[in-house]
């Protein structure tokens, strides 16, 4: 029965991801810590690989639709991957299961959840105003950041945050990309964010596995539920009130963030 609970949790998170596009890390990591009592370092490391595998399929689908701007993905990854490796090395020196590491993880996770909640609420209220289409002639200018260093710097911040908390590559990433590329249609921003999350979470997740911070059995149970959940959510997405779901989730994540910081 306990195994089925994890499968159901994976299904529920996958369903929400399919319905709203909200990153699984902001939902799964607090769920594992609060409801299942999983140690923070194991919850974060396992969730990173959970996110990598669940977003791979989405990236393939988006790439086939030709809406992934690989230039943006490359620029952000140029900052996020090195930052993830440096953060992993720091966690290795600190000891991922040490009280000091757990304190850093829970506090940073709480802050990341509060930022994610604010980003989700912003997108729920103002995301509809973002452009949805763009002419092919204007696409080149729309994928040009105001300064070449900004995507790299943003990637470095996200890389460190994701490695410590498994949160940040979803809602926060989308909002920052909206600010960096205001003329780019929202579907292309979401596609770039999802595509960038795959190598980042894979590198961070494998790094956590190398220092013993991944529960492989738990990961298999979560994936067994999440993959059909995402499939179902993607097919129900046009029939659900996306704005209301995002608003409710932002409140829940803000509550979880405050609770983690209080710990």
C-alpha positions as CSV (number, residue, x, y, z in Angstrom):
1,X,0.0,0.0,0.0
2,X,2.9,2.4,0.8
3,X,4.3,1.9,-2.7
4,X,0.9,2.8,-4.2
5,X,0.9,6.0,-2.2
6,X,4.1,7.1,-3.9
7,X,2.8,6.1,-7.3
8,X,-0.4,8.1,-6.7
9,X,1.7,11.1,-5.6
10,X,3.6,10.9,-8.8
11,X,0.4,10.7,-10.8
12,X,-1.1,13.7,-9.0
13,X,2.1,15.9,-9.6
14,X,2.3,14.7,-13.2
15,X,-1.4,15.6,-13.7
16,X,-0.8,19.1,-12.4
17,X,2.3,19.5,-14.5
18,X,0.3,18.4,-17.6
19,X,-2.5,20.8,-16.8
20,X,-0.5,23.9,-15.9
21,X,3.1,23.4,-17.0
22,X,4.2,24.2,-13.4
23,X,7.5,22.6,-12.6
24,X,7.3,19.3,-10.8
25,X,10.1,20.2,-8.4
26,X,8.1,23.0,-6.7
27,X,5.3,20.4,-6.0
28,X,7.1,17.1,-5.5
29,X,10.0,18.2,-3.2
30,X,7.8,19.7,-0.4
31,X,5.4,16.8,-0.8
32,X,8.2,14.3,-0.1
33,X,9.6,16.3,2.8
34,X,6.3,17.2,4.6
35,X,4.0,14.2,3.8
36,X,6.4,11.3,3.5
37,X,9.2,12.4,5.8
38,X,11.9,12.0,3.2
39,X,15.2,13.6,4.2
40,X,15.7,16.9,2.4
41,X,18.9,15.8,0.5
42,X,17.2,12.6,-0.7
43,X,14.0,14.5,-1.7
44,X,16.0,17.1,-3.7
45,X,18.3,14.7,-5.4
46,X,15.5,12.2,-6.3
47,X,13.3,15.0,-7.5
48,X,16.0,16.4,-9.8
49,X,16.1,13.1,-11.8
50,X,12.3,12.9,-11.6
51,X,12.1,16.3,-13.3
52,X,14.8,15.4,-15.9
53,X,12.9,12.3,-17.0
54,X,9.5,13.8,-17.0
55,X,10.6,16.8,-19.1
56,X,12.5,14.8,-21.6
57,X,9.3,13.7,-23.4
58,X,8.0,17.3,-23.4
59,X,11.2,18.6,-24.9
60,X,11.2,16.0,-27.7
61,X,7.6,17.0,-28.5
62,X,8.4,20.7,-28.5
63,X,11.5,20.2,-30.7
64,X,9.4,18.3,-33.2
65,X,7.0,21.3,-33.3
66,X,10.0,23.5,-34.0
67,X,9.3,26.0,-31.2
68,X,12.4,25.5,-29.1
69,X,14.9,28.4,-29.6
70,X,18.1,26.5,-29.0
71,X,20.1,29.8,-28.9
72,X,18.4,30.8,-25.7
73,X,18.8,27.3,-24.3
74,X,22.5,27.3,-25.0
75,X,23.0,30.8,-23.5
76,X,21.2,29.9,-20.3
77,X,22.9,26.5,-20.0
78,X,26.3,28.2,-20.4
79,X,25.7,29.7,-17.0
80,X,23.5,27.0,-15.3
81,X,25.7,23.9,-15.9
82,X,29.0,25.3,-14.5
83,X,27.0,26.8,-11.6
84,X,25.4,23.4,-10.9
85,X,28.8,21.7,-10.9
86,X,30.3,24.2,-8.5
87,X,27.3,23.9,-6.2
88,X,27.6,20.1,-6.3
89,X,31.2,20.3,-5.3
90,X,30.3,22.6,-2.4
91,X,27.6,20.1,-1.3
92,X,30.2,17.3,-1.5
93,X,32.6,19.2,0.7
94,X,29.8,20.1,3.2
95,X,28.3,16.6,3.2
96,X,24.7,16.4,1.8
97,X,23.3,14.6,4.9
98,X,24.9,17.0,7.4
99,X,22.8,19.3,9.6
100,X,24.5,22.3,8.0
101,X,23.6,21.2,4.5
102,X,20.0,20.4,5.5
103,X,19.7,23.9,7.0
104,X,20.9,25.5,3.8
105,X,18.7,23.3,1.7
106,X,15.5,23.9,3.6
107,X,16.0,27.6,4.0
108,X,16.9,28.1,0.3
109,X,14.0,25.8,-0.7
110,X,11.6,27.9,1.3
111,X,12.8,31.1,-0.4
112,X,12.6,29.3,-3.8
113,X,9.0,28.2,-3.2
114,X,8.0,31.8,-2.2
115,X,9.6,33.1,-5.4
116,X,7.9,30.4,-7.4
117,X,4.5,31.2,-5.8
118,X,5.0,34.9,-6.7
119,X,6.0,34.0,-10.3
120,X,3.0,31.7,-10.7
121,X,0.6,34.3,-9.4
122,X,2.1,36.9,-11.7
123,X,1.8,34.6,-14.7
124,X,-1.8,33.6,-13.8
125,X,-2.7,37.3,-13.7
126,X,-0.6,38.7,-16.5
127,X,0.5,35.8,-18.6
128,X,-2.4,36.0,-21.0
129,X,-1.2,39.4,-22.1
130,X,2.1,38.0,-23.5
131,X,2.3,37.7,-27.3
132,X,1.3,34.3,-28.7
133,X,2.6,34.5,-32.2
134,X,5.4,36.1,-34.1
135,X,6.4,36.6,-37.7
136,X,9.4,34.6,-38.9
137,X,11.2,37.8,-40.0
138,X,11.0,39.2,-36.4
139,X,12.1,36.0,-34.7
140,X,15.8,36.7,-34.8
141,X,15.4,40.1,-33.1
142,X,13.0,38.6,-30.5
143,X,15.6,36.0,-29.4
144,X,18.3,38.6,-28.9
145,X,18.7,39.5,-25.2
146,X,19.3,43.1,-24.2
147,X,22.9,42.1,-23.3
148,X,24.6,38.7,-24.0
149,X,25.6,38.3,-20.4
150,X,22.1,38.5,-19.0
151,X,21.0,35.0,-20.0
152,X,24.3,33.5,-18.8
153,X,24.0,35.3,-15.4
154,X,20.3,34.2,-15.1
155,X,21.4,30.7,-15.9
156,X,24.1,30.7,-13.2
157,X,21.6,31.8,-10.5
158,X,19.0,29.2,-11.7
159,X,21.7,26.5,-11.8
160,X,22.8,27.0,-8.3
161,X,19.2,27.3,-7.0
162,X,18.0,24.2,-8.8
163,X,21.0,22.2,-7.6
164,X,20.4,23.1,-3.9
165,X,16.5,22.9,-4.0
166,X,15.4,21.2,-7.2
167,X,13.1,24.3,-7.6
168,X,13.5,27.3,-9.9
169,X,13.7,25.9,-13.5
170,X,9.9,26.1,-13.9
171,X,7.8,29.2,-13.0
172,X,10.8,31.4,-12.0
173,X,12.6,30.5,-15.3
174,X,9.5,31.4,-17.4
175,X,9.0,34.8,-15.7
176,X,12.7,35.8,-16.1
177,X,12.7,34.7,-19.8
178,X,9.6,36.8,-20.3
179,X,11.5,39.8,-18.9
180,X,14.7,39.0,-21.0
181,X,12.8,38.4,-24.2
182,X,9.6,40.5,-24.0
183,X,8.9,40.2,-27.8
184,X,9.1,36.4,-27.8
185,X,5.7,34.5,-27.8
186,X,4.9,32.7,-24.6
187,X,4.8,29.2,-26.1
188,X,8.4,29.7,-27.3
189,X,9.4,31.0,-23.8
190,X,7.9,27.9,-22.1
191,X,9.5,25.6,-24.7
192,X,13.0,27.1,-24.1
193,X,12.5,26.9,-20.3
194,X,11.5,23.2,-20.5
195,X,14.3,22.3,-22.9
196,X,16.9,24.1,-20.7
197,X,15.6,22.3,-17.6
198,X,16.4,18.8,-19.0
199,X,20.3,19.1,-19.1
200,X,20.3,21.2,-15.9
201,X,18.3,18.8,-13.8
202,X,20.0,15.7,-15.4
203,X,23.5,17.1,-14.5
204,X,22.4,18.2,-11.0
205,X,20.5,14.9,-10.4
206,X,23.4,12.7,-11.5
207,X,25.7,14.8,-9.4
208,X,23.5,14.2,-6.4
209,X,23.5,10.5,-7.2
210,X,27.3,10.5,-7.1
211,X,27.2,11.8,-3.5
212,X,24.5,9.4,-2.4
213,X,21.5,11.8,-2.5
214,X,19.1,9.8,-4.8
215,X,16.7,7.1,-3.8
216,X,16.4,5.0,-7.0
217,X,13.5,2.9,-5.8
218,X,11.5,5.9,-4.8
219,X,12.3,7.5,-8.2
220,X,10.9,4.5,-10.0
221,X,7.7,4.6,-8.0
222,X,7.2,8.3,-8.7
223,X,7.8,8.0,-12.4
224,X,5.4,5.1,-12.6
225,X,2.7,7.5,-11.6
226,X,3.8,10.7,-13.2
227,X,4.2,9.6,-16.8
228,X,0.5,8.6,-17.2
229,X,-0.5,11.7,-15.1
230,X,1.3,14.1,-17.5
231,X,-0.3,12.2,-20.5
232,X,-3.8,12.7,-19.0
233,X,-3.2,16.3,-17.9
234,X,-1.9,17.3,-21.4
235,X,-5.2,16.1,-22.8
236,X,-7.4,17.8,-20.3
237,X,-5.5,21.1,-20.4
238,X,-8.1,22.9,-22.6
239,X,-10.9,22.0,-20.3
240,X,-9.5,23.3,-17.0
241,X,-9.5,26.8,-15.5
242,X,-5.7,27.3,-15.7
243,X,-5.7,30.7,-14.0
244,X,-7.6,29.4,-10.9
245,X,-5.4,26.3,-10.6
246,X,-2.2,28.4,-10.8
247,X,-3.6,30.9,-8.2
248,X,-4.5,28.1,-5.8
249,X,-1.1,26.4,-6.2
250,X,0.7,29.7,-5.6
251,X,-1.0,30.0,-2.2
252,X,-0.1,26.4,-1.3
253,X,3.5,26.9,-2.3
254,X,3.8,30.1,-0.4
255,X,2.5,28.3,2.7
256,X,5.1,25.5,2.2
257,X,7.8,28.1,1.7
258,X,7.1,29.9,4.9
259,X,6.9,26.5,6.8
260,X,10.3,25.5,5.4
261,X,12.0,28.8,6.4
262,X,10.5,28.5,9.9
263,X,12.1,25.0,10.2
